[in-house]
Amino acid sequence: MLKMLNTSQFHSLLYLLIFLSFFLSFFLSFVRSFFLSFFLSFVLSFVRSFVRSFFRSFVRSFVRSFVRSFVRSFVRSFFRSFFLSFFLSFVRSFFRSFFRSFFLSFVRSFVRSFVRSFFLSFFRSFVRSFLLAYFLSILLSLKPNNSFLTSNVPISHLPPASVKACILNVDFSGNMEGTQTLFSRGS
């Protein structure tokens, strides 16, 4: 049959087939996209509107009824019993544990610091006063003509405690010869 057609008819038939195929493909794609978008948008909008309206009304009515009935009946008894007992037990346990731990730690730290500072200061002052009294008693027991006071030992070779004791020395008998001799010979 194609052999019976001339070239112009053949070309026109070919163009027609190309146009029909293009038109059919376009139409099918258009219909498919249209229906898909239409149904999808319809279903989605329907579901959204239904869910929104239903759940809004349902949740509102349910919450209102539930809150009115449950809160009034349950919350009164529950809060009165539970929160009062919880609050009282919490306060009791908190204050017991807090004051026990706080006072124990405070007393321990205070006693430790006080004992350390007091005994250290007391021991230092006691040792100083004891050494000073000891060297003063040694110097007061010595006579003016003793070899320790009349020797030619310079004062730079004497220990510091004896120098301090000599500076603070007071001869209650009124004799200052020993101290003068020590400083004159030390110089």
TORLUMPA-737833 format. One record per residue (C-alpha): residue number from 1; residue in three letters; x, y, z. Coordinates in nm, 3 decimals. Example, Ala and Ser with C-alpha at 12.3 -4.5 7.8 and 13.67 -1.06 7.14 Angstrom:
% TORLUMPA-737833
<pt 1, 'ALA', <1.230, -0.450, 0.780>>
<pt 2, 'SER', <1.367, -0.106, 0.714>>
//
This chain:
% TORLUMPA-737833
<pt 1, 'MET', <0.000, 0.000, 0.000>>
<pt 2, 'LEU', <0.292, 0.231, 0.071>>
<pt 3, 'LYS', <0.421, 0.165, -0.281>>
<pt 4, 'MET', <0.102, 0.305, -0.426>>
<pt 5, 'LEU', <0.157, 0.640, -0.252>>
<pt 6, 'ASN', <0.368, 0.904, -0.406>>
<pt 7, 'THR', <0.628, 1.099, -0.217>>
<pt 8, 'SER', <0.405, 1.390, -0.121>>
<pt 9, 'GLN', <0.139, 1.162, 0.018>>
<pt 10, 'PHE', <0.399, 0.961, 0.199>>
<pt 11, 'HIS', <0.544, 1.273, 0.359>>
<pt 12, 'SER', <0.202, 1.397, 0.461>>
<pt 13, 'LEU', <0.121, 1.060, 0.616>>
<pt 14, 'LEU', <0.449, 1.059, 0.800>>
<pt 15, 'TYR', <0.385, 1.409, 0.936>>
<pt 16, 'LEU', <0.041, 1.304, 1.041>>
<pt 17, 'LEU', <0.173, 1.003, 1.231>>
<pt 18, 'ILE', <0.435, 1.217, 1.401>>
<pt 19, 'PHE', <0.174, 1.471, 1.500>>
<pt 20, 'LEU', <-0.062, 1.204, 1.630>>
<pt 21, 'SER', <0.209, 1.039, 1.836>>
<pt 22, 'PHE', <0.315, 1.373, 1.981>>
<pt 23, 'PHE', <-0.043, 1.468, 2.054>>
<pt 24, 'LEU', <-0.119, 1.133, 2.218>>
<pt 25, 'SER', <0.192, 1.147, 2.435>>
<pt 26, 'PHE', <0.118, 1.503, 2.534>>
<pt 27, 'PHE', <-0.244, 1.426, 2.610>>
<pt 28, 'LEU', <-0.159, 1.120, 2.813>>
<pt 29, 'SER', <0.106, 1.302, 3.013>>
<pt 30, 'PHE', <-0.130, 1.593, 3.069>>
<pt 31, 'VAL', <-0.415, 1.368, 3.180>>
<pt 32, 'ARG', <-0.187, 1.168, 3.405>>
<pt 33, 'SER', <-0.036, 1.472, 3.569>>
<pt 34, 'PHE', <-0.372, 1.643, 3.601>>
<pt 35, 'PHE', <-0.545, 1.350, 3.763>>
<pt 36, 'LEU', <-0.253, 1.270, 3.984>>
<pt 37, 'SER', <-0.224, 1.625, 4.107>>
<pt 38, 'PHE', <-0.600, 1.661, 4.137>>
<pt 39, 'PHE', <-0.651, 1.344, 4.335>>
<pt 40, 'LEU', <-0.349, 1.397, 4.547>>
<pt 41, 'SER', <-0.444, 1.753, 4.631>>
<pt 42, 'PHE', <-0.804, 1.651, 4.687>>
<pt 43, 'VAL', <-0.716, 1.365, 4.916>>
<pt 44, 'LEU', <-0.460, 1.565, 5.105>>
<pt 45, 'SER', <-0.684, 1.867, 5.148>>
<pt 46, 'PHE', <-0.973, 1.647, 5.251>>
<pt 47, 'VAL', <-0.766, 1.460, 5.504>>
<pt 48, 'ARG', <-0.615, 1.778, 5.640>>
<pt 49, 'SER', <-0.944, 1.958, 5.673>>
<pt 50, 'PHE', <-1.116, 1.654, 5.820>>
<pt 51, 'VAL', <-0.840, 1.584, 6.067>>
<pt 52, 'ARG', <-0.812, 1.948, 6.165>>
<pt 53, 'SER', <-1.182, 2.002, 6.213>>
<pt 54, 'PHE', <-1.241, 1.667, 6.378>>
<pt 55, 'PHE', <-0.948, 1.678, 6.613>>
<pt 56, 'ARG', <-1.004, 2.039, 6.698>>
<pt 57, 'SER', <-1.364, 1.982, 6.792>>
<pt 58, 'PHE', <-1.294, 1.645, 6.949>>
<pt 59, 'VAL', <-0.994, 1.757, 7.146>>
<pt 60, 'ARG', <-1.167, 2.071, 7.262>>
<pt 61, 'SER', <-1.475, 1.890, 7.378>>
<pt 62, 'PHE', <-1.277, 1.605, 7.530>>
<pt 63, 'VAL', <-1.033, 1.833, 7.707>>
<pt 64, 'ARG', <-1.308, 2.048, 7.842>>
<pt 65, 'SER', <-1.509, 1.756, 7.972>>
<pt 66, 'PHE', <-1.201, 1.574, 8.099>>
<pt 67, 'VAL', <-1.061, 1.878, 8.273>>
<pt 68, 'ARG', <-1.391, 1.967, 8.428>>
<pt 69, 'SER', <-1.462, 1.616, 8.553>>
<pt 70, 'PHE', <-1.115, 1.482, 8.627>>
<pt 71, 'VAL', <-0.947, 1.789, 8.764>>
<pt 72, 'ARG', <-1.229, 1.870, 8.998>>
<pt 73, 'SER', <-1.255, 1.519, 9.138>>
<pt 74, 'PHE', <-0.907, 1.374, 9.112>>
<pt 75, 'VAL', <-0.683, 1.674, 9.154>>
<pt 76, 'ARG', <-0.842, 1.778, 9.478>>
<pt 77, 'SER', <-0.789, 1.444, 9.647>>
<pt 78, 'PHE', <-0.458, 1.374, 9.472>>
<pt 79, 'PHE', <-0.296, 1.708, 9.544>>
<pt 80, 'ARG', <-0.417, 1.712, 9.897>>
<pt 81, 'SER', <-0.280, 1.367, 9.974>>
<pt 82, 'PHE', <0.021, 1.335, 9.746>>
<pt 83, 'PHE', <0.171, 1.680, 9.746>>
<pt 84, 'LEU', <0.123, 1.736, 10.113>>
<pt 85, 'SER', <0.294, 1.409, 10.200>>
<pt 86, 'PHE', <0.561, 1.465, 9.937>>
<pt 87, 'PHE', <0.631, 1.818, 10.052>>
<pt 88, 'LEU', <0.644, 1.723, 10.418>>
<pt 89, 'SER', <0.871, 1.424, 10.361>>
<pt 90, 'PHE', <1.094, 1.625, 10.130>>
<pt 91, 'VAL', <1.126, 1.910, 10.377>>
<pt 92, 'ARG', <1.195, 1.675, 10.666>>
<pt 93, 'SER', <1.458, 1.470, 10.481>>
<pt 94, 'PHE', <1.618, 1.779, 10.327>>
<pt 95, 'PHE', <1.651, 1.969, 10.653>>
<pt 96, 'ARG', <1.771, 1.663, 10.840>>
<pt 97, 'SER', <2.039, 1.575, 10.586>>
<pt 98, 'PHE', <2.133, 1.937, 10.521>>
<pt 99, 'PHE', <2.171, 2.041, 10.883>>
<pt 100, 'ARG', <2.345, 1.720, 10.976>>
<pt 101, 'SER', <2.599, 1.745, 10.698>>
<pt 102, 'PHE', <2.633, 2.123, 10.729>>
<pt 103, 'PHE', <2.684, 2.133, 11.104>>
<pt 104, 'LEU', <2.911, 1.831, 11.107>>
<pt 105, 'SER', <3.134, 1.971, 10.834>>
<pt 106, 'PHE', <3.126, 2.319, 10.990>>
<pt 107, 'VAL', <3.212, 2.193, 11.337>>
<pt 108, 'ARG', <3.487, 1.969, 11.207>>
<pt 109, 'SER', <3.649, 2.241, 10.995>>
<pt 110, 'PHE', <3.611, 2.500, 11.272>>
<pt 111, 'VAL', <3.757, 2.275, 11.537>>
<pt 112, 'ARG', <4.046, 2.172, 11.314>>
<pt 113, 'SER', <4.135, 2.528, 11.215>>
<pt 114, 'PHE', <4.090, 2.661, 11.568>>
<pt 115, 'VAL', <4.295, 2.385, 11.729>>
<pt 116, 'ARG', <4.570, 2.416, 11.472>>
<pt 117, 'SER', <4.599, 2.795, 11.494>>
<pt 118, 'PHE', <4.560, 2.805, 11.873>>
<pt 119, 'PHE', <4.811, 2.533, 11.950>>
<pt 120, 'LEU', <5.062, 2.658, 11.696>>
<pt 121, 'SER', <5.049, 3.014, 11.833>>
<pt 122, 'PHE', <5.050, 2.887, 12.192>>
<pt 123, 'PHE', <5.343, 2.655, 12.128>>
<pt 124, 'ARG', <5.544, 2.927, 11.956>>
<pt 125, 'SER', <5.481, 3.182, 12.231>>
<pt 126, 'PHE', <5.551, 2.921, 12.498>>
<pt 127, 'VAL', <5.880, 2.818, 12.338>>
<pt 128, 'ARG', <5.987, 3.181, 12.295>>
<pt 129, 'SER', <5.901, 3.276, 12.651>>
<pt 130, 'PHE', <6.061, 2.959, 12.786>>
<pt 131, 'LEU', <6.385, 3.016, 12.596>>
<pt 132, 'LEU', <6.391, 3.381, 12.696>>
<pt 133, 'ALA', <6.332, 3.298, 13.064>>
<pt 134, 'TYR', <6.594, 3.023, 13.047>>
<pt 135, 'PHE', <6.864, 3.250, 12.906>>
<pt 136, 'LEU', <6.770, 3.530, 13.145>>
<pt 137, 'SER', <6.797, 3.294, 13.438>>
<pt 138, 'ILE', <7.138, 3.177, 13.313>>
<pt 139, 'LEU', <7.263, 3.533, 13.277>>
<pt 140, 'LEU', <7.123, 3.639, 13.614>>
<pt 141, 'SER', <7.286, 3.343, 13.788>>
<pt 142, 'LEU', <7.630, 3.442, 13.656>>
<pt 143, 'LYS', <7.858, 3.668, 13.867>>
<pt 144, 'PRO', <8.036, 3.979, 13.735>>
<pt 145, 'ASN', <8.379, 3.816, 13.766>>
<pt 146, 'ASN', <8.270, 3.501, 13.581>>
<pt 147, 'SER', <8.486, 3.388, 13.293>>
<pt 148, 'PHE', <8.189, 3.398, 13.057>>
<pt 149, 'LEU', <8.136, 3.769, 13.110>>
<pt 150, 'THR', <8.499, 3.874, 13.153>>
<pt 151, 'SER', <8.641, 3.669, 12.867>>
<pt 152, 'ASN', <8.757, 3.823, 12.543>>
<pt 153, 'VAL', <8.486, 3.652, 12.333>>
<pt 154, 'PRO', <8.341, 3.902, 12.085>>
<pt 155, 'ILE', <7.966, 3.952, 12.085>>
<pt 156, 'SER', <7.942, 3.840, 11.722>>
<pt 157, 'HIS', <8.039, 3.485, 11.828>>
<pt 158, 'LEU', <7.767, 3.462, 12.088>>
<pt 159, 'PRO', <7.430, 3.302, 12.000>>
<pt 160, 'PRO', <7.144, 3.545, 11.920>>
<pt 161, 'ALA', <6.938, 3.433, 12.216>>
<pt 162, 'SER', <7.212, 3.527, 12.463>>
<pt 163, 'VAL', <7.255, 3.864, 12.290>>
<pt 164, 'LYS', <6.885, 3.933, 12.326>>
<pt 165, 'ALA', <6.898, 3.816, 12.686>>
<pt 166, 'CYS', <7.192, 4.049, 12.752>>
<pt 167, 'ILE', <7.008, 4.341, 12.598>>
<pt 168, 'LEU', <6.701, 4.267, 12.809>>
<pt 169, 'ASN', <6.905, 4.180, 13.119>>
<pt 170, 'VAL', <6.822, 4.368, 13.439>>
<pt 171, 'ASP', <7.031, 4.302, 13.744>>
<pt 172, 'PHE', <6.797, 4.335, 14.037>>
<pt 173, 'SER', <7.090, 4.380, 14.280>>
<pt 174, 'GLY', <7.177, 4.707, 14.110>>
<pt 175, 'ASN', <7.502, 4.581, 13.967>>
<pt 176, 'MET', <7.530, 4.658, 13.593>>
<pt 177, 'GLU', <7.897, 4.561, 13.571>>
<pt 178, 'GLY', <7.835, 4.229, 13.401>>
<pt 179, 'THR', <7.636, 4.374, 13.113>>
<pt 180, 'GLN', <7.877, 4.664, 13.071>>
<pt 181, 'THR', <8.173, 4.428, 13.074>>
<pt 182, 'LEU', <8.009, 4.205, 12.813>>
<pt 183, 'PHE', <7.936, 4.492, 12.577>>
<pt 184, 'SER', <8.272, 4.661, 12.635>>
<pt 185, 'ARG', <8.461, 4.342, 12.570>>
<pt 186, 'GLY', <8.236, 4.244, 12.280>>
<pt 187, 'SER', <8.296, 4.575, 12.114>>
//
